[in-house]
């Protein structure tokens, strides 16, 4: 049983009738679902996940006005729902994580992750939002949203970055992959700086996975799940997942360096296929410059390439 499936079944068994019977005048205004932090919202939970913040529960999202009118009472009724369901529960809630389930305002939910009380309006606002935060607030599932307010936010964010922002981030990932993997990894090994080499390898892998997500127009999740998640992406997902698995499992420095170059070669081919580079170089710095030159927003193009 996955947590997301459990959540939806629990809502249908208890949540729907509670809303309908006790908040009938608002039943066509309350959004329900499960999204946010935690492996269960990404569908990556397993038996190990069940020791904390896992079990029967769901979210109810309200407009500001509706929250003022019924928020406290709705939360009170939510708290009366059976703590156990289908042999699971009660949820073991970590300190400070009480808001993962229950009642909240739509705007507050999204503001927590975007820092904004509105949809991102311009390049600067999009650039300011951490990518894993965007992955977190667009994951999970919406079970019901008759009013549509929660889903409008979700759809706007899920549509992905404006193209200039995507290109800027692709250029950044190419630059960092080149520096960490193609350049600094082998130099660190030659100097016997093994911590620096391990750090460079780890950074290269994280940047490579992030780049694959950008090519697929998907947000990279929390680092614990990024490698697992990348294999489900259609563009380079399986290839990069396998190469990074090989890289992480090898103890041969020469083999690691070759695998790094193989990953970079895969990236270059895809960038060419998308028409994002015309360079024949093997070094990703050169492709970073090509991609960066395609950013149309002059203010964004003038910013330093390496960024998060």
N, C-alpha and C positions, 0 to 999 in steps of 0.2 A: 504494500500500500504506500503510495506516494503522498506526501503531505498536501500537495495541491488538490489531488483527487479527494482526499479525506475532507479537506476544507469545503469543497463544493458539495459533497454529499451531506455534510453536517449543516451547511446553510440550507439546503433543500429540505432537510428533515425538520430542522428547528427554526432557522432564521426566517424563512419565508412566511411561515404561519405567525411567528411573533410579530413581524412587521405588519402583516395584513390585519391581524386581530387587534393589535394595540395601537397601531399608528396608521389606520386605514386612510385618513385624510392626506397622509404623506407617502403612501406606499408607491405612488407613481413618481416620486421625487428622490427616492433613496437609491443610491448605487451600492451594489454589493460585489465583493470579489476578494481576491487575495493577491497582494503585490507588495514588494518592498525588500528589505534585507533578509538574508537567510537562504540556505541551500534549497529549501522546499519551494520557494517562489521561482527558482530557476529550474526546478525539476531534478536537482542533483542530490537530493537527500537520500540517505540509506539508513541502515540500523544504527550506525554510529551517530547519526544526526539527532537521534531521538532522546538524547540525554538532556537537552535543553532547547527551549524555544521551538518546540515541535509538538503537534497534537491538534485536537479539535479546536477550530477557531476560524474566524473570517473577519473581513473589514466591512464597515458600513461608512460610506462617504456622503457628506451633506454639503449643501450650499451654506454660505455664511448665515443667511437669514434663517434657514431651517435649523441650523445648528443652535442658534440662539433660542429658537422656539422649543425644540425637542431634544437637543443633543444630550443633556444630562439625563433625562428620563430614558432615552433610547439606550444609553450606556448602562443605566441601572437595569433595564430589562435584559440587555445582552448578558450582563453578569449573572443573571438567574438561569441561563441556559445550562443544560446538563454538562458537567465538566468531563464526562467520559462518553465515548461514542465508538461503536464497533470494536470494542476491546482496547481502544487507545485512550490515553489521557489519564489524569488531567495534564494540561500543558505545564511544564516546568519553566517558569518565566525568569530570565536573567534580570538582575537589577538594572533598571534604566531602559529595559526593552518592553515595558508594558504596552506601549503604543503600537506594537506590531500588529495587534488585532484589536477589534472593537471599533468605536465610533470616532471619526475625525472629520475635519473640514477638507474638502477637495483642494482648496487653495493652499492650505497649510501642508497637506501631504506633498504637493509638488514643490512648494517653496522650500521645504526641508532639504530637497535634493538639488534644486536648481538655484536657490537663493533668490528667486524671483516670485513676485505675486501676479505674474502674467506670463503668457507665452514669450519665449525669446524673440525680441523684435529686430535685432541687428547682429552684425558679426561679432561685435565686442561682447554682447551678452552670451552668444553661443560659445565663444572661446573661453569664457570664464567658468563654464560649468564642467566639473570633472566628468570624464567619460564614464567611469564606473558608476557615478551617481545617476547618469542617464540610463544606464543598463538596469539599475536597481528600480527606478520608478516606472519603467516600462515593461517589467517582467510580469510573471504570474498570469492571472486570468481575471477578467471581469465576468461575473455571473449574471448580473442584471444591472441595467442602467437606463431606466425609462426616460429620465430627464435628459441624459446625454452629456451633462457637463463634465463628468469625470472622464468620459471617453474622448471628448473633444481635446482635452489636454493631452491625453495619452496618444491619440492619433497624430497630433501636431508634433510631439516629441519623437514618436516612433518613425515618422517620415524621414528622419535622419538629418544630419547637418546640411546647411546650404553648401553648394558645391565648392565655393571658395574655401570654406572652413575645412572641408574634407581634403582638398588638395594641399592646404597648408599643413595639415596633420600628416598626410602621406609623405610630404617632403621632409617633415621632421623625423618620421620613423626611418626613412631611408638614410638620412644623415647619421642618426644614432646607431643604426645597424652597421653602417660602414665603420664608424669610429670604434664601436665596442667589439664587433666581431671580426671584420676584415682587417682592422689595423691593430687595435690594442691587445686583442687576445694573444696573437702570436708573439708580439713584442714582450708582453708580460711573461710568457713562457720562457722566451730566450733569456730574460733577466732573472728567471726563477722567482718571480713575484707571483706566487701561486694564489694568494688571496685576490690580487688584482685580476688575474686571469679568470678565476671563478666568478668574480663580480662581473667582468666583461661578458663572459658567457651567459650568465643569468640575464643581464640587461639586453643582450642581443636577442635571446629567446623571447623575452617579454615584448620587445619592440617588434619582432617578426610576427608574433601572434596578433598584436594590436594592428599592425599593417594589414594582415589578412582580414580582420574584422572591418577595417576601413574600406577595403576593396569590395567587401560584401555588403557595405552600407548597413552595418550592424555595430552596436556599441559593445566594447570589450567589458566583460564583467570583472568582479573582484578577482585579484590575482590567484586565489586558491582554485578558481574554476576556469580560468582562461584557457589552459591547455586542454582540459576536457571538452570545453565548449567549442574550440576551434574546429574539431574534427567533424562537426555537424554542418559546417559552412560549405556551400557548393564550389566557391572559387578558392582553390588552393588549400582548402581546409584539411582534407585527409592527408595530402602530401606533406604539408608543414607539420601536422600533428605527428606523423611517423618520423620525419627527419629530426624533430626536436626530441622525440622519445629516444632515437638513436644517439643523439648528442648527449642527452642527460645520462644515458646508460653506459657510455664509453669512458674508458680511462686512458685512451691513447690520444695524445695531444695532436699528432698528425692527422688522425682520423677525424678528430673534432674539427680541425681547421678545414678539412675537405668538406665536411658536412655543412659547415657555415657557408662555404662558397656555393655548395649545391642549393641551399635555401635562397641565397642571394640571386642565383641564376634563375630560379623559379619566379622570384619577384620581378626580375627584369623582364622576363618573357611576358608576364601578365601586364606589366606597365606598358609595354609595347603594344600588346593586344588591345588595350584600352585607349591607345593613342596618347598616352601621358608622357612618353619620352621618345626621342629619336636617336639617343646616344647609343653607340656601339660599345661603350665601355663596360668592363666587368665590375667597376668600382661604384658602389651605390651613391657615393657623394655626387658623382656626375649626373646621375638620374634624379637625385634630390633637386639639383639646380634646374633640371629640365621641368620637373613637375612644378616647382616653385614659380617658374616663369609663366605658368599658365593661370596663376591666381590673378583674377581681374581687378579685385579691390586694391587700389594702390596703397592705401594705408595699411592693409593687412600684409601686402607683399613686402612692404618696407620693414616689417617686424622681423626680428631674428628668427631663423628657421627652426632651431632646436627649441621645442616647447612641449608642454604636456596638455 
